[in-house]
Amino acid sequence: PGREDKTLPREEGRLPDATKGSDHLRDVFGHMGLSDQDIVALSGGHTVGRCHKERSGFEGAWTSNPLIFDNSYFKELLSSEKDDLIQLPSDKALLTDPVFRPLVEKYAADVNACS
């Protein structure tokens, strides 16, 4: 039968706004059934790839080697900001939230903790 044609675009807000904080992350991902631990682990996906200005308004990679999947996103998040790497407001929210931060620290300390 093939794909069904749609006349309207998908609903906005399915992905979080990079300019918002932890409450927004919980709201967006909570609707998908994700826990706080899931949200932090999913954020670790930023270890690969980069932001594209035309899509998000932000430009740059989160890690020094955005082609390797490891825990460097969490390590970079805990280290001081570097001029050549990006930290979005939504990334920084993981450090200021009392539930998210211990998970960031756990994942930064152990590459296998997310699996």
HUNOR-V251714 format. One line per field, one symbol per residue. burial: + if it has 24 or more other ideal C-beta (glycine too) atoms within 12 Angstrom, else -. A space follows every 50 residues. Layout:
burial=???
//
This chain:
burial=---------------+-+---+--++-++------+--+++++++++--+ +--------++++------+++++++++------++++-++++++-+--+ --++-+++-----+-
//
